[in-house]
Amino acid sequence: MTMTLAISPQRKRIAKAISLAKSYNHHITATQNVRNGNPRIVGRRITVSDIVICHLHQGQSIADICVDYALNPAQVHAALAYYYDHQSVIDAKIRDDREAYQMAYQNQDSAFLQLLENA
């Protein structure tokens, strides 16, 4: 007689959540005085938002991001996993940063902007 153990769907979800948390836990950190406390790659100043912008908004491949920023694939995948777990917060931060940049750009001295555009 063989005996099979049934694992409840809830236990499977909990195990998967723990596994996902562990997958990026040692790659992602947030420090109050570094990059305004935004989540970033451990030991680096590149943020999860930076990775998301490169990959999802600019279409860079994971391999290209690794080369450009001297990261390993696990770090980039961890940043993307973190992003998908916190997508609404990070998307709002990216949107706010973009709006702040556009406002600052529009408020620049037009002579200075003309000089930049002609350079």
C-alpha positions in Angstrom: 0.0 0.0 0.0 1.4 3.4 -1.0 0.6 6.5 0.9 0.6 9.9 -0.6 0.7 13.1 1.3 -1.7 15.8 0.1 -0.5 19.4 0.5 -3.3 21.9 0.7 -3.4 24.7 -1.9 -2.9 27.3 0.9 0.3 25.6 2.0 1.6 25.5 -1.6 1.0 29.2 -1.9 2.8 29.9 1.4 5.7 27.8 0.3 5.9 29.5 -3.1 5.8 33.0 -1.4 8.6 32.0 1.0 10.6 30.7 -1.9 10.1 33.9 -3.9 11.0 36.0 -0.9 14.3 34.1 -0.5 15.1 34.4 -4.2 15.7 38.2 -4.0 16.2 38.7 -0.3 20.0 38.7 -0.4 20.2 40.7 -3.7 17.9 43.7 -2.8 18.3 46.1 0.0 17.1 49.6 1.0 19.2 52.0 3.0 17.8 55.4 4.1 20.9 57.4 3.0 21.5 55.7 -0.3 19.4 56.6 -3.4 16.7 58.1 -1.1 16.0 54.7 0.5 14.8 53.2 -2.7 15.2 49.4 -3.1 18.5 48.7 -4.9 21.1 46.0 -5.7 23.1 45.1 -2.5 26.5 46.8 -2.6 25.5 49.0 -5.6 23.7 52.2 -6.1 21.6 50.9 -9.0 18.0 50.7 -8.0 15.2 48.3 -8.9 13.6 51.2 -10.7 16.8 51.7 -12.8 16.6 48.0 -13.8 12.9 48.2 -14.6 13.4 51.3 -16.8 16.2 49.7 -18.7 14.4 46.4 -19.2 10.7 47.2 -19.5 10.7 50.8 -20.7 13.9 50.9 -22.9 13.8 47.2 -24.0 17.3 46.3 -23.0 17.9 42.6 -22.5 19.0 41.1 -19.2 22.3 40.3 -20.7 22.8 43.9 -21.9 21.9 45.2 -18.4 24.4 42.8 -16.9 27.2 44.0 -19.2 26.3 47.7 -18.9 26.2 47.7 -15.1 28.5 44.9 -14.2 25.7 42.8 -12.6 25.1 39.1 -12.7 21.9 37.7 -14.1 20.7 36.7 -10.6 20.9 40.4 -9.5 18.9 41.6 -12.5 16.3 38.8 -12.1 16.0 39.6 -8.3 15.4 43.2 -9.1 12.6 42.3 -11.6 11.1 39.8 -9.1 11.1 42.5 -6.5 9.5 44.9 -8.9 6.6 42.5 -9.8 6.0 42.0 -6.0 5.9 45.8 -5.5 4.8 46.9 -8.9 2.2 49.6 -8.0 4.6 51.4 -5.6 7.6 51.3 -8.0 5.5 52.3 -11.0 4.2 55.3 -9.0 7.8 56.2 -8.1 8.9 56.0 -11.7 6.0 58.2 -12.8 6.7 60.8 -10.0 10.4 60.9 -10.9 9.6 61.4 -14.6 7.1 64.2 -13.8 9.6 65.9 -11.5 12.3 65.7 -14.2 9.9 67.2 -16.8 9.0 70.0 -14.5 12.6 70.8 -13.7 13.4 70.7 -17.4 10.6 73.0 -18.3 11.7 75.5 -15.6 15.2 75.7 -16.9 16.6 78.9 -18.5 15.6 78.8 -22.1 19.0 80.3 -23.2 20.7 77.4 -21.5 18.4 74.8 -23.1 19.0 76.4 -26.5 22.8 76.1 -25.9 22.4 72.4 -25.0 20.3 71.7 -28.0 22.8 73.4 -30.3 25.7 71.6 -28.9 
